[in-house]
Amino acid sequence: MRAFARLLDGPSETAVEVGWTGKDGSERSGQFRRYWQQRELQLRVRKVKGQYAVVEMDAFTNLTAANFANYLNDKLKGIRGVIVDLRANGGGDAEAMADVASAFLGAGFSLGQFTDRSGVSFTISTRSRSPLLPERIPQTELPLIVLTSERTSSAAEIFTAAMKTAKRATIIGSETCGCVLAIRTRHELPDGGLLDISELDYQTATGDRLEGHGQKPDETIALERSDLYSGRDRALESAISKLARLRSEQH
């Protein structure tokens, strides 16, 4: 993905010529115009099979954590399992991530610790109340599946590691990025730009360093070219099948 981005990167309103081989083997080409698009970080929730909730989180922010809490409070009726899709989640705010994790783990579960360049450390844990939310964090004991990919990074990897350590969820997809250094302060530059510098390292509650070490899923399902052609999501299909098996075993 990074190599592809480097090939296509360039100033907005300029064009790039691209050639490619189609799935039928034919050679094609086209000119594409570049433009700037600001990504909107959202939380999307949908039901599948009428009884499972798929929660897609682009990032952990105060807004997505609040929206997730509202969803748990208002729309869990009839839901038999939850699939949290972090495949496009590049991280975000650690406090917001802790709030979402608290809904599945309850209060008092250690999520690990950050350490700055001078050696000063501080821990993060799940909790029953959050300064970001007006009410107590809602709780759910519903079966949980977490979907990951190479794009799952930072706070999303901490969330995944916590669910794995607690044996609270099954992880399905591909290995995560291994990109878990944190930024404490954004530095303003004289020309108006902003400089982000990694100032905090992270270790799990069991002492494992995640930077450079991606989280391996319990079930590896890599995205393949044929999936893109057919529009098939095999990781999501596997998650739904596993929740259905869990439900049948409970009965």
C-alpha positions in Angstrom: 0.0 0.0 0.0 2.9 2.4 0.8 4.6 1.6 -2.5 1.4 2.2 -4.3 0.9 5.5 -2.5 4.4 6.6 -3.4 3.7 5.9 -7.1 0.5 7.9 -7.2 1.4 10.7 -4.7 1.6 14.3 -6.1 0.1 17.8 -5.9 -3.7 18.2 -5.9 -5.2 19.1 -9.3 -2.4 17.3 -11.2 -2.8 14.1 -13.2 -1.1 10.7 -13.2 -1.0 8.1 -16.0 -1.7 4.6 -14.8 -1.4 1.3 -16.8 -2.6 -2.0 -15.5 -3.5 -5.6 -16.5 -7.1 -6.6 -16.0 -8.2 -9.9 -14.6 -8.8 -11.1 -18.2 -5.2 -10.4 -19.0 -5.9 -7.3 -21.2 -3.6 -4.2 -21.0 -5.4 -1.0 -20.1 -4.4 2.5 -19.2 -6.0 5.8 -18.1 -5.2 9.3 -16.8 -6.4 10.0 -13.3 -6.7 13.5 -11.7 -5.5 13.9 -8.1 -7.6 15.7 -5.6 -7.6 16.3 -1.9 -10.1 14.6 0.3 -10.3 14.9 4.1 -11.0 11.5 5.7 -14.0 11.6 8.1 -13.4 9.3 11.1 -16.7 7.5 11.8 -18.3 4.7 13.6 -20.7 2.6 11.5 -23.0 0.0 12.9 -25.1 -2.5 11.0 -26.9 -5.8 11.6 -26.1 -9.0 9.7 -28.2 -12.1 9.6 -30.6 -10.1 11.8 -28.9 -10.9 15.0 -25.2 -9.9 14.9 -23.9 -6.4 15.1 -20.9 -5.3 13.0 -19.2 -2.2 14.4 -16.7 -0.5 12.1 -14.4 2.0 13.8 -12.1 4.2 11.7 -10.4 5.5 14.8 -10.8 5.8 18.5 -12.0 9.3 19.2 -14.2 10.9 21.9 -17.1 11.0 19.4 -16.7 7.3 18.3 -16.5 6.2 22.0 -19.6 8.2 22.9 -21.5 6.9 19.8 -20.5 3.3 20.7 -21.8 3.8 24.3 -25.1 5.1 23.0 -25.4 2.1 20.7 -24.9 -0.3 23.5 -27.5 1.5 25.6 -30.1 1.7 22.9 -29.8 -0.9 20.2 -28.6 -4.2 21.8 -32.0 -5.8 21.9 -32.0 -9.0 20.0 -28.3 -8.9 19.3 -26.5 -12.3 19.8 -22.9 -11.3 19.1 -20.7 -8.3 18.2 -18.0 -8.0 15.5 -15.7 -5.1 16.0 -14.0 -4.3 12.6 -10.7 -2.6 13.2 -9.2 -3.3 9.8 -9.1 0.3 8.8 -8.4 1.7 12.3 -5.1 3.5 12.6 -5.5 4.2 16.3 -6.4 7.4 17.9 -7.0 8.6 21.5 -6.0 6.0 24.2 -8.7 7.3 26.6 -11.4 6.8 24.0 -10.0 3.3 23.3 -10.1 2.5 27.1 -13.8 3.4 27.2 -14.6 1.1 24.4 -12.5 -1.7 25.9 -14.3 -1.1 29.3 -17.6 -2.1 27.7 -16.2 -5.6 27.1 -13.8 -6.1 30.0 -15.4 -4.2 32.9 -13.5 -1.9 35.2 -10.0 -2.5 36.6 -8.4 -4.4 33.7 -4.8 -3.2 33.0 -4.3 -2.1 29.4 -0.6 -1.7 29.8 1.7 1.3 30.2 3.3 4.1 28.3 6.9 5.2 29.0 8.4 8.5 27.9 12.0 9.2 26.8 13.0 10.1 30.3 11.7 6.8 31.7 8.6 8.1 33.4 5.7 5.7 33.0 1.9 5.8 33.4 -0.6 3.0 33.1 -4.1 2.9 31.4 -6.9 0.7 32.7 -10.5 0.0 31.9 -13.1 1.8 34.1 -16.7 2.1 35.0 -16.9 5.8 34.5 -15.2 8.1 31.9 -14.6 11.8 31.9 -15.6 11.7 28.2 -19.1 10.3 28.9 -21.9 11.7 31.0 -23.1 8.2 32.2 -21.5 5.0 33.4 -19.9 3.0 30.6 -22.4 0.3 29.5 -21.4 -3.3 29.8 -21.9 -6.3 27.5 -21.1 -10.0 27.9 -22.1 -10.8 24.3 -19.6 -13.0 22.3 -17.0 -10.8 20.6 -15.0 -11.1 17.3 -12.3 -8.6 16.4 -11.3 -8.2 12.7 -7.7 -6.9 12.1 -5.5 -6.2 9.1 -2.0 -4.7 8.4 -3.7 -1.3 8.7 -4.7 -2.0 12.3 -2.3 0.1 14.4 -1.5 2.0 17.5 -4.5 2.2 20.0 -6.3 -0.4 17.8 -3.5 -2.8 18.5 -3.6 -2.1 22.2 -7.4 -2.9 22.1 -6.7 -6.1 20.2 -3.9 -7.2 22.6 -6.2 -6.6 25.6 -9.0 -8.7 24.2 -6.6 -11.4 23.4 -4.9 -11.4 26.8 -8.3 -11.5 28.6 -9.5 -14.2 26.3 -12.5 -12.0 25.7 -12.5 -12.2 21.9 -11.5 -14.2 18.9 -9.2 -12.3 16.5 -9.7 -12.9 12.8 -7.9 -11.4 9.8 -4.2 -10.7 9.3 -1.3 -9.5 11.5 -1.5 -6.0 12.7 1.0 -3.2 11.9 3.2 -3.3 14.9 3.1 0.5 15.1 2.5 1.5 18.7 4.5 4.6 19.5 2.5 7.5 20.9 2.6 11.2 20.4 2.2 13.4 23.5 2.3 16.9 22.0 1.9 18.3 18.5 4.6 20.8 17.8 3.8 23.9 15.8 6.3 25.0 13.2 7.1 28.6 12.2 5.4 28.2 8.8 2.2 27.0 10.4 2.8 23.3 9.9 2.6 20.7 12.7 5.3 18.2 13.6 4.4 14.9 15.3 7.3 13.1 17.2 7.0 9.7 18.8 7.6 10.4 22.5 6.0 7.4 24.2 6.7 3.7 24.0 4.1 1.1 25.1 4.1 -2.3 26.8 1.2 -4.5 27.5 0.3 -5.5 31.1 2.3 -8.7 30.6 5.4 -6.7 29.6 5.2 -7.2 25.8 6.4 -4.4 23.5 4.1 -4.0 20.6 6.2 -1.7 18.5 7.6 -3.7 15.6 5.7 -6.8 16.7 2.2 -7.0 15.2 -0.6 -8.9 16.9 -1.1 -12.3 15.2 -4.8 -13.3 14.8 -6.3 -16.5 16.2 -7.5 -17.2 12.6 -5.5 -15.8 9.7 -7.5 -14.8 6.7 -5.5 -12.7 4.3 -7.2 -10.5 1.7 -6.7 -12.0 -1.8 -7.1 -10.5 -5.3 -10.0 -12.9 -6.0 -11.8 -11.4 -2.9 -11.6 -7.9 -4.4 -12.9 -9.1 -7.8 -15.8 -10.9 -6.3 -16.6 -8.4 -3.5 -16.2 -11.2 -0.9 -15.3 -10.6 2.7 -14.0 -13.9 3.9 -12.9 -12.6 7.3 -16.4 -11.3 8.1 -18.0 -14.5 6.8 -15.8 -16.5 9.2 -16.7 -14.2 12.1 -20.4 -14.7 11.4 -20.0 -18.4 11.2 -18.1 -18.5 14.5 -20.7 -16.5 16.3 -23.4 -18.9 14.9 -21.5 -21.9 16.2 -21.1 -20.3 19.6 -24.8 -19.6 19.8 -25.6 -23.2 18.8 -23.2 -24.6 21.5 -24.9 -22.4 24.1 -28.1 -24.1 23.3 
